[in-house]
């Protein structure tokens, strides 16, 4: 079964995208499981309809779809991503995220507005988080000048744009700009939304794998500015001195 959808505004022409989408909609549509789809949709809080493809089966189908296709350029990536996003079922969005993640080294700084469009359309953590860490993050790593864009994103009114700014350094380890990370965490420390508070804690927890002393010192100094959820997440792997009984010895 081939699934069609409206052409998205701004999607460029691409012969490769035509081929990929024809194969993709046929493969995914033919494997749809309506019963599983209903459960997946409910689990994801009804953010989008699903085809009902479990992740291992979906990834296997994706490999078949891409078998023998050439490496895309940025125009192809843009076309594939926007055309997938124009389809309602969530698995097509997952395919687009995986495709962009795979070919992120072929994207330039000019792709950032497309990434923002994906982040702010049919937004939920399941697509926003990998786009943040592995697409937006890759763009910024390749062009540090995009740090100024992240400085604007952290102050944005859209919570998913804010979450993306917080998480874009997630896999960078020792290459993390710790000063920027800590500034971003403080900038949104009072944010009322769970997903932003959780992202602050997650970003700090991940950096604590590289520099636990810096994260511990930062959270200890600024903890009154953060929600308890954020503090728990941030210190999950380094221990929270405030949680130890008074007078207890430091754990070794």
Order of alpha helices (4+ residues) and beta strands (2+ residues): alpha-alpha-alpha-alpha-alpha-alpha-alpha-alpha-alpha-alpha-alpha-alpha-alpha-alpha
